C-alpha cells in the first residue's frame, strides 16, 4: 500500500489548487476563463486552457504565484484579447 509522507499530506489537493487558480484568475479584472485544466507538479502546476483578457497588461505567472505552494508554472494557456 502507498503511504504519503507528512509533507505530501500537508499539500493541498489537486481540486483545491484548481479552485484556487480559477478563483485567482476570476478575481483579476478583465479576465474570463473559457476552459481550465490544472495539474499538480512538484512545487507548482501545469496550466492548460483558454482565457480571455480585456486589458492592457496581464501576467499570468504573477497572478498564480500569489497562491501558497505554487512556485513553478508550466504555462500551456492560450490568452485571447
PDB file as gemmi writes it, atoms N, CA and C in Angstrom:
CRYST1    1.000    1.000    1.000  90.00  90.00  90.00 P 1                      
ATOM      1  N   UNK A   1       0.838  -1.182   0.000  1.00  0.00           N  
ATOM      2  CA  UNK A   1       0.000   0.000   0.000  1.00  0.00           C  
ATOM      3  C   UNK A   1       0.883   1.246   0.000  1.00  0.00           C  
ATOM      4  N   UNK A   2       0.469   2.251  -0.749  1.00  0.00           N  
ATOM      5  CA  UNK A   2       1.213   3.503  -0.872  1.00  0.00           C  
ATOM      6  C   UNK A   2       0.927   4.392   0.332  1.00  0.00           C  
ATOM      7  N   UNK A   3       1.968   4.880   0.964  1.00  0.00           N  
ATOM      8  CA  UNK A   3       1.826   5.800   2.091  1.00  0.00           C  
ATOM      9  C   UNK A   3       2.385   7.159   1.712  1.00  0.00           C  
ATOM     10  N   UNK A   4       1.633   8.194   2.019  1.00  0.00           N  
ATOM     11  CA  UNK A   4       2.100   9.547   1.762  1.00  0.00           C  
ATOM     12  C   UNK A   4       3.027   9.995   2.883  1.00  0.00           C  
ATOM     13  N   UNK A   5       4.021  10.796   2.496  1.00  0.00           N  
ATOM     14  CA  UNK A   5       4.889  11.393   3.504  1.00  0.00           C  
ATOM     15  C   UNK A   5       4.120  12.508   4.209  1.00  0.00           C  
ATOM     16  N   UNK A   6       4.645  12.950   5.324  1.00  0.00           N  
ATOM     17  CA  UNK A   6       3.999  14.042   6.060  1.00  0.00           C  
ATOM     18  C   UNK A   6       3.916  15.298   5.199  1.00  0.00           C  
ATOM     19  N   UNK A   7       4.973  15.556   4.426  1.00  0.00           N  
ATOM     20  CA  UNK A   7       4.989  16.731   3.541  1.00  0.00           C  
ATOM     21  C   UNK A   7       3.893  16.622   2.487  1.00  0.00           C  
ATOM     22  N   UNK A   8       3.707  15.436   1.902  1.00  0.00           N  
ATOM     23  CA  UNK A   8       2.676  15.242   0.888  1.00  0.00           C  
ATOM     24  C   UNK A   8       1.286  15.410   1.488  1.00  0.00           C  
ATOM     25  N   UNK A   9       1.098  14.980   2.729  1.00  0.00           N  
ATOM     26  CA  UNK A   9      -0.200  15.096   3.376  1.00  0.00           C  
ATOM     27  C   UNK A   9      -0.565  16.550   3.631  1.00  0.00           C  
ATOM     28  N   UNK A  10       0.419  17.426   3.755  1.00  0.00           N  
ATOM     29  CA  UNK A  10       0.163  18.836   4.028  1.00  0.00           C  
ATOM     30  C   UNK A  10      -0.128  19.630   2.757  1.00  0.00           C  
ATOM     31  N   UNK A  11       0.166  19.055   1.590  1.00  0.00           N  
ATOM     32  CA  UNK A  11      -0.081  19.750   0.333  1.00  0.00           C  
ATOM     33  C   UNK A  11      -1.573  19.791   0.038  1.00  0.00           C  
ATOM     34  N   UNK A  12      -2.049  20.896  -0.547  1.00  0.00           N  
ATOM     35  CA  UNK A  12      -3.454  20.948  -0.939  1.00  0.00           C  
ATOM     36  C   UNK A  12      -3.727  19.934  -2.048  1.00  0.00           C  
ATOM     37  N   UNK A  13      -4.964  19.475  -2.129  1.00  0.00           N  
ATOM     38  CA  UNK A  13      -5.329  18.519  -3.171  1.00  0.00           C  
ATOM     39  C   UNK A  13      -5.356  19.214  -4.528  1.00  0.00           C  
ATOM     40  N   UNK A  14      -5.352  18.415  -5.585  1.00  0.00           N  
ATOM     41  CA  UNK A  14      -5.419  18.967  -6.948  1.00  0.00           C  
ATOM     42  C   UNK A  14      -6.682  19.797  -7.127  1.00  0.00           C  
ATOM     43  N   UNK A  15      -7.792  19.329  -6.560  1.00  0.00           N  
ATOM     44  CA  UNK A  15      -9.055  20.056  -6.697  1.00  0.00           C  
ATOM     45  C   UNK A  15      -9.004  21.400  -5.973  1.00  0.00           C  
ATOM     46  N   UNK A  16      -8.353  21.431  -4.817  1.00  0.00           N  
ATOM     47  CA  UNK A  16      -8.208  22.690  -4.083  1.00  0.00           C  
ATOM     48  C   UNK A  16      -7.346  23.669  -4.864  1.00  0.00           C  
ATOM     49  N   UNK A  17      -6.275  23.171  -5.449  1.00  0.00           N  
ATOM     50  CA  UNK A  17      -5.391  24.037  -6.229  1.00  0.00           C  
ATOM     51  C   UNK A  17      -6.109  24.556  -7.465  1.00  0.00           C  
ATOM     52  N   UNK A  18      -6.842  23.681  -8.158  1.00  0.00           N  
ATOM     53  CA  UNK A  18      -7.588  24.122  -9.341  1.00  0.00           C  
ATOM     54  C   UNK A  18      -8.593  25.204  -8.956  1.00  0.00           C  
ATOM     55  N   UNK A  19      -9.289  25.031  -7.844  1.00  0.00           N  
ATOM     56  CA  UNK A  19     -10.248  26.040  -7.388  1.00  0.00           C  
ATOM     57  C   UNK A  19      -9.533  27.348  -7.051  1.00  0.00           C  
ATOM     58  N   UNK A  20      -8.374  27.269  -6.406  1.00  0.00           N  
ATOM     59  CA  UNK A  20      -7.603  28.472  -6.072  1.00  0.00           C  
ATOM     60  C   UNK A  20      -7.139  29.200  -7.329  1.00  0.00           C  
ATOM     61  N   UNK A  21      -6.661  28.440  -8.330  1.00  0.00           N  
ATOM     62  CA  UNK A  21      -6.203  29.043  -9.588  1.00  0.00           C  
ATOM     63  C   UNK A  21      -7.374  29.718 -10.289  1.00  0.00           C  
ATOM     64  N   UNK A  22      -8.496  29.022 -10.397  1.00  0.00           N  
ATOM     65  CA  UNK A  22      -9.686  29.596 -11.048  1.00  0.00           C  
ATOM     66  C   UNK A  22     -10.138  30.857 -10.308  1.00  0.00           C  
ATOM     67  N   UNK A  23     -10.173  30.801  -8.979  1.00  0.00           N  
ATOM     68  CA  UNK A  23     -10.586  31.951  -8.169  1.00  0.00           C  
ATOM     69  C   UNK A  23      -9.656  33.144  -8.396  1.00  0.00           C  
ATOM     70  N   UNK A  24      -8.348  32.882  -8.443  1.00  0.00           N  
ATOM     71  CA  UNK A  24      -7.369  33.952  -8.656  1.00  0.00           C  
ATOM     72  C   UNK A  24      -7.553  34.583 -10.036  1.00  0.00           C  
ATOM     73  N   UNK A  25      -7.762  33.749 -11.053  1.00  0.00           N  
ATOM     74  CA  UNK A  25      -7.962  34.283 -12.401  1.00  0.00           C  
ATOM     75  C   UNK A  25      -9.247  35.100 -12.487  1.00  0.00           C  
ATOM     76  N   UNK A  26     -10.327  34.596 -11.893  1.00  0.00           N  
ATOM     77  CA  UNK A  26     -11.603  35.309 -11.944  1.00  0.00           C  
ATOM     78  C   UNK A  26     -11.566  36.611 -11.150  1.00  0.00           C  
ATOM     79  N   UNK A  27     -10.689  36.689 -10.154  1.00  0.00           N  
ATOM     80  CA  UNK A  27     -10.556  37.916  -9.363  1.00  0.00           C  
ATOM     81  C   UNK A  27      -9.761  38.987 -10.102  1.00  0.00           C  
ATOM     82  N   UNK A  28      -9.112  38.597 -11.198  1.00  0.00           N  
ATOM     83  CA  UNK A  28      -8.316  39.535 -11.982  1.00  0.00           C  
ATOM     84  C   UNK A  28      -9.232  40.286 -12.935  1.00  0.00           C  
ATOM     85  N   UNK A  29      -9.224  41.597 -12.827  1.00  0.00           N  
ATOM     86  CA  UNK A  29     -10.105  42.423 -13.650  1.00  0.00           C  
ATOM     87  C   UNK A  29      -9.845  42.187 -15.132  1.00  0.00           C  
ATOM     88  N   UNK A  30     -10.909  41.958 -15.889  1.00  0.00           N  
ATOM     89  CA  UNK A  30     -10.807  41.784 -17.331  1.00  0.00           C  
ATOM     90  C   UNK A  30     -10.542  40.366 -17.793  1.00  0.00           C  
ATOM     91  N   UNK A  31     -10.430  39.402 -16.868  1.00  0.00           N  
ATOM     92  CA  UNK A  31     -10.135  38.015 -17.246  1.00  0.00           C  
ATOM     93  C   UNK A  31     -11.416  37.185 -17.238  1.00  0.00           C  
ATOM     94  N   UNK A  32     -11.633  36.433 -18.314  1.00  0.00           N  
ATOM     95  CA  UNK A  32     -12.719  35.468 -18.415  1.00  0.00           C  
ATOM     96  C   UNK A  32     -12.105  34.105 -18.678  1.00  0.00           C  
ATOM     97  N   UNK A  33     -12.431  33.121 -17.851  1.00  0.00           N  
ATOM     98  CA  UNK A  33     -11.906  31.769 -18.017  1.00  0.00           C  
ATOM     99  C   UNK A  33     -12.839  31.001 -18.943  1.00  0.00           C  
ATOM    100  N   UNK A  34     -12.330  30.620 -20.115  1.00  0.00           N  
ATOM    101  CA  UNK A  34     -13.115  29.836 -21.075  1.00  0.00           C  
ATOM    102  C   UNK A  34     -12.996  28.351 -20.770  1.00  0.00           C  
ATOM    103  N   UNK A  35     -11.783  27.882 -20.513  1.00  0.00           N  
ATOM    104  CA  UNK A  35     -11.546  26.492 -20.105  1.00  0.00           C  
ATOM    105  C   UNK A  35     -10.264  26.462 -19.288  1.00  0.00           C  
ATOM    106  N   UNK A  36     -10.197  25.507 -18.360  1.00  0.00           N  
ATOM    107  CA  UNK A  36      -9.032  25.440 -17.485  1.00  0.00           C  
ATOM    108  C   UNK A  36      -8.833  24.020 -16.980  1.00  0.00           C  
ATOM    109  N   UNK A  37      -7.610  23.520 -17.143  1.00  0.00           N  
ATOM    110  CA  UNK A  37      -7.192  22.246 -16.562  1.00  0.00           C  
ATOM    111  C   UNK A  37      -5.926  22.536 -15.768  1.00  0.00           C  
ATOM    112  N   UNK A  38      -5.909  22.107 -14.517  1.00  0.00           N  
ATOM    113  CA  UNK A  38      -4.761  22.329 -13.641  1.00  0.00           C  
ATOM    114  C   UNK A  38      -4.227  20.972 -13.209  1.00  0.00           C  
ATOM    115  N   UNK A  39      -2.948  20.762 -13.436  1.00  0.00           N  
ATOM    116  CA  UNK A  39      -2.295  19.532 -12.989  1.00  0.00           C  
ATOM    117  C   UNK A  39      -1.216  19.900 -11.979  1.00  0.00           C  
ATOM    118  N   UNK A  40      -1.162  19.146 -10.904  1.00  0.00           N  
ATOM    119  CA  UNK A  40      -0.182  19.389  -9.838  1.00  0.00           C  
ATOM    120  C   UNK A  40       1.183  18.870 -10.246  1.00  0.00           C  
ATOM    121  N   UNK A  41       2.220  19.686 -10.064  1.00  0.00           N  
ATOM    122  CA  UNK A  41       3.615  19.311 -10.273  1.00  0.00           C  
ATOM    123  C   UNK A  41       4.359  19.525  -8.960  1.00  0.00           C  
ATOM    124  N   UNK A  42       5.578  19.017  -8.875  1.00  0.00           N  
ATOM    125  CA  UNK A  42       6.399  19.318  -7.704  1.00  0.00           C  
ATOM    126  C   UNK A  42       6.584  20.827  -7.609  1.00  0.00           C  
ATOM    127  N   UNK A  43       6.181  21.420  -6.518  1.00  0.00           N  
ATOM    128  CA  UNK A  43       6.315  22.864  -6.259  1.00  0.00           C  
ATOM    129  C   UNK A  43       5.557  23.742  -7.240  1.00  0.00           C  
ATOM    130  N   UNK A  44       4.576  23.201  -7.933  1.00  0.00           N  
ATOM    131  CA  UNK A  44       3.863  24.047  -8.869  1.00  0.00           C  
ATOM    132  C   UNK A  44       2.727  23.362  -9.586  1.00  0.00           C  
ATOM    133  N   UNK A  45       2.368  23.953 -10.743  1.00  0.00           N  
ATOM    134  CA  UNK A  45       1.235  23.471 -11.522  1.00  0.00           C  
ATOM    135  C   UNK A  45       1.532  23.539 -13.014  1.00  0.00           C  
ATOM    136  N   UNK A  46       0.807  22.732 -13.764  1.00  0.00           N  
ATOM    137  CA  UNK A  46       0.759  22.831 -15.219  1.00  0.00           C  
ATOM    138  C   UNK A  46      -0.636  23.337 -15.551  1.00  0.00           C  
ATOM    139  N   UNK A  47      -0.714  24.420 -16.300  1.00  0.00           N  
ATOM    140  CA  UNK A  47      -1.994  25.019 -16.668  1.00  0.00           C  
ATOM    141  C   UNK A  47      -2.253  24.819 -18.151  1.00  0.00           C  
ATOM    142  N   UNK A  48      -3.460  24.362 -18.479  1.00  0.00           N  
ATOM    143  CA  UNK A  48      -3.884  24.231 -19.867  1.00  0.00           C  
ATOM    144  C   UNK A  48      -5.275  24.823 -19.972  1.00  0.00           C  
ATOM    145  N   UNK A  49      -5.532  25.517 -21.063  1.00  0.00           N  
ATOM    146  CA  UNK A  49      -6.861  26.060 -21.265  1.00  0.00           C  
ATOM    147  C   UNK A  49      -6.831  27.353 -22.048  1.00  0.00           C  
ATOM    148  N   UNK A  50      -7.965  28.041 -21.995  1.00  0.00           N  
ATOM    149  CA  UNK A  50      -8.130  29.289 -22.739  1.00  0.00           C  
ATOM    150  C   UNK A  50      -8.732  30.332 -21.806  1.00  0.00           C  
ATOM    151  N   UNK A  51      -8.108  31.505 -21.774  1.00  0.00           N  
ATOM    152  CA  UNK A  51      -8.690  32.632 -21.059  1.00  0.00           C  
ATOM    153  C   UNK A  51      -8.746  33.829 -22.001  1.00  0.00           C  
ATOM    154  N   UNK A  52      -9.686  34.695 -21.715  1.00  0.00           N  
ATOM    155  CA  UNK A  52      -9.816  35.936 -22.479  1.00  0.00           C  
ATOM    156  C   UNK A  52      -9.428  37.067 -21.544  1.00  0.00           C  
ATOM    157  N   UNK A  53      -8.641  37.993 -22.086  1.00  0.00           N  
ATOM    158  CA  UNK A  53      -8.217  39.130 -21.283  1.00  0.00           C  
ATOM    159  C   UNK A  53      -8.526  40.413 -22.019  1.00  0.00           C  
ATOM    160  N   UNK A  54      -9.315  41.264 -21.391  1.00  0.00           N  
ATOM    161  CA  UNK A  54      -9.666  42.570 -21.944  1.00  0.00           C  
ATOM    162  C   UNK A  54      -8.962  43.640 -21.123  1.00  0.00           C  
ATOM    163  N   UNK A  55      -7.717  43.877 -21.439  1.00  0.00           N  
ATOM    164  CA  UNK A  55      -6.959  44.870 -20.697  1.00  0.00           C  
ATOM    165  C   UNK A  55      -5.622  45.115 -21.357  1.00  0.00           C  
ATOM    166  N   UNK A  56      -4.894  46.066 -20.807  1.00  0.00           N  
ATOM    167  CA  UNK A  56      -3.630  46.465 -21.413  1.00  0.00           C  
ATOM    168  C   UNK A  56      -2.492  45.515 -21.059  1.00  0.00           C  
ATOM    169  N   UNK A  57      -2.476  45.014 -19.824  1.00  0.00           N  
ATOM    170  CA  UNK A  57      -1.341  44.224 -19.378  1.00  0.00           C  
ATOM    171  C   UNK A  57      -1.811  43.127 -18.433  1.00  0.00           C  
ATOM    172  N   UNK A  58      -1.253  41.928 -18.615  1.00  0.00           N  
ATOM    173  CA  UNK A  58      -1.629  40.806 -17.755  1.00  0.00           C  
ATOM    174  C   UNK A  58      -0.472  39.821 -17.697  1.00  0.00           C  
ATOM    175  N   UNK A  59      -0.066  39.456 -16.477  1.00  0.00           N  
ATOM    176  CA  UNK A  59       0.988  38.459 -16.297  1.00  0.00           C  
ATOM    177  C   UNK A  59       0.387  37.285 -15.539  1.00  0.00           C  
ATOM    178  N   UNK A  60       0.129  36.211 -16.252  1.00  0.00           N  
ATOM    179  CA  UNK A  60      -0.488  35.025 -15.673  1.00  0.00           C  
ATOM    180  C   UNK A  60       0.340  34.489 -14.510  1.00  0.00           C  
ATOM    181  N   UNK A  61       1.659  34.443 -14.688  1.00  0.00           N  
ATOM    182  CA  UNK A  61       2.544  33.919 -13.650  1.00  0.00           C  
ATOM    183  C   UNK A  61       2.446  34.690 -12.350  1.00  0.00           C  
ATOM    184  N   UNK A  62       2.424  36.018 -12.434  1.00  0.00           N  
ATOM    185  CA  UNK A  62       2.318  36.836 -11.223  1.00  0.00           C  
ATOM    186  C   UNK A  62       1.021  36.545 -10.477  1.00  0.00           C  
ATOM    187  N   UNK A  63      -0.065  36.390 -11.220  1.00  0.00           N  
ATOM    188  CA  UNK A  63      -1.359  36.114 -10.591  1.00  0.00           C  
ATOM    189  C   UNK A  63      -1.361  34.770  -9.880  1.00  0.00           C  
ATOM    190  N   UNK A  64      -0.853  33.744 -10.539  1.00  0.00           N  
ATOM    191  CA  UNK A  64      -0.916  32.385 -10.000  1.00  0.00           C  
ATOM    192  C   UNK A  64       0.095  32.180  -8.874  1.00  0.00           C  
ATOM    193  N   UNK A  65       1.231  32.844  -8.939  1.00  0.00           N  
ATOM    194  CA  UNK A  65       2.244  32.676  -7.884  1.00  0.00           C  
ATOM    195  C   UNK A  65       1.807  33.264  -6.540  1.00  0.00           C  
ATOM    196  N   UNK A  66       0.725  34.005  -6.520  1.00  0.00           N  
ATOM    197  CA  UNK A  66       0.184  34.511  -5.249  1.00  0.00           C  
ATOM    198  C   UNK A  66      -0.397  33.373  -4.405  1.00  0.00           C  
ATOM    199  N   UNK A  67      -0.680  32.251  -5.043  1.00  0.00           N  
ATOM    200  CA  UNK A  67      -1.283  31.111  -4.348  1.00  0.00           C  
ATOM    201  C   UNK A  67      -0.188  30.370  -3.585  1.00  0.00           C  
ATOM    202  N   UNK A  68      -0.366  30.163  -2.287  1.00  0.00           N  
ATOM    203  CA  UNK A  68       0.654  29.465  -1.489  1.00  0.00           C  
ATOM    204  C   UNK A  68       0.951  28.069  -2.043  1.00  0.00           C  
ATOM    205  N   UNK A  69       2.237  27.732  -2.097  1.00  0.00           N  
ATOM    206  CA  UNK A  69       2.656  26.408  -2.556  1.00  0.00           C  
ATOM    207  C   UNK A  69       2.940  26.316  -4.036  1.00  0.00           C  
ATOM    208  N   UNK A  70       2.674  27.389  -4.775  1.00  0.00           N  
ATOM    209  CA  UNK A  70       2.940  27.376  -6.212  1.00  0.00           C  
ATOM    210  C   UNK A  70       4.138  28.267  -6.490  1.00  0.00           C  
ATOM    211  N   UNK A  71       5.253  27.632  -6.808  1.00  0.00           N  
ATOM    212  CA  UNK A  71       6.472  28.358  -7.146  1.00  0.00           C  
ATOM    213  C   UNK A  71       6.794  28.232  -8.626  1.00  0.00           C  
ATOM    214  N   UNK A  72       6.311  27.164  -9.241  1.00  0.00           N  
ATOM    215  CA  UNK A  72       6.657  26.885 -10.631  1.00  0.00           C  
ATOM    216  C   UNK A  72       5.373  26.722 -11.438  1.00  0.00           C  
ATOM    217  N   UNK A  73       5.355  27.316 -12.631  1.00  0.00           N  
ATOM    218  CA  UNK A  73       4.182  27.236 -13.500  1.00  0.00           C  
ATOM    219  C   UNK A  73       4.624  26.792 -14.886  1.00  0.00           C  
ATOM    220  N   UNK A  74       4.043  25.710 -15.342  1.00  0.00           N  
ATOM    221  CA  UNK A  74       4.213  25.268 -16.720  1.00  0.00           C  
ATOM    222  C   UNK A  74       2.969  25.767 -17.445  1.00  0.00           C  
ATOM    223  N   UNK A  75       3.141  26.795 -18.265  1.00  0.00           N  
ATOM    224  CA  UNK A  75       2.017  27.525 -18.840  1.00  0.00           C  
ATOM    225  C   UNK A  75       1.727  27.057 -20.264  1.00  0.00           C  
ATOM    226  N   UNK A  76       0.592  26.384 -20.426  1.00  0.00           N  
ATOM    227  CA  UNK A  76       0.112  25.982 -21.746  1.00  0.00           C  
ATOM    228  C   UNK A  76      -1.238  26.651 -22.016  1.00  0.00           C  
ATOM    229  N   UNK A  77      -1.405  27.856 -21.473  1.00  0.00           N  
ATOM    230  CA  UNK A  77      -2.653  28.592 -21.649  1.00  0.00           C  
ATOM    231  C   UNK A  77      -2.617  29.386 -22.949  1.00  0.00           C  
ATOM    232  N   UNK A  78      -3.788  29.511 -23.560  1.00  0.00           N  
ATOM    233  CA  UNK A  78      -3.968  30.391 -24.707  1.00  0.00           C  
ATOM    234  C   UNK A  78      -4.692  31.621 -24.173  1.00  0.00           C  
ATOM    235  N   UNK A  79      -4.103  32.791 -24.400  1.00  0.00           N  
ATOM    236  CA  UNK A  79      -4.705  34.036 -23.931  1.00  0.00           C  
ATOM    237  C   UNK A  79      -5.198  34.815 -25.140  1.00  0.00           C  
ATOM    238  N   UNK A  80      -6.508  35.048 -25.177  1.00  0.00           N  
ATOM    239  CA  UNK A  80      -7.130  35.781 -26.281  1.00  0.00           C  
ATOM    240  C   UNK A  80      -7.445  37.198 -25.824  1.00  0.00           C  
ATOM    241  N   UNK A  81      -7.288  38.142 -26.735  1.00  0.00           N  
ATOM    242  CA  UNK A  81      -7.654  39.538 -26.433  1.00  0.00           C  
ATOM    243  C   UNK A  81      -8.955  39.861 -27.102  1.00  0.00           C  
TER     244      UNK A  81                                                      
END                                                                             
